[in-house]
């Protein structure tokens, strides 16, 4: 009986450890700072042209 409880606790601990990255509330925005991209999108929506009105570090297809 004691081995079953230990096995259950280890399984739960491993499951929590493996699945914990999925609990991030900004999962798709989390791998970096996106302030520059959001600023560029806002400027573009306001009518500014890329490379003319503000600088952009990526190529034309990005």
FENVENRA-V583857 format. One record per pair of residues at least 6 apart in sequence whose ideal C-beta (glycine too) atoms are under 8 Angstrom apart, sorted by sequence separation. I is the first residue (numbers start at 1). J is the second residue. D is the distance in whole Angstrom. If there is no record, write none. Layout:
# FENVENRA-V583857
i: <I,I>
j: <J,J>
d: <D,D>
This chain:
# FENVENRA-V583857
i: <24,44,48,50,56,40,43,43,40,39,40,36>
j: <30,50,54,56,62,50,53,54,54,54,56,57>
d: <5,7,6,5,8,7,7,5,7,8,6,8>
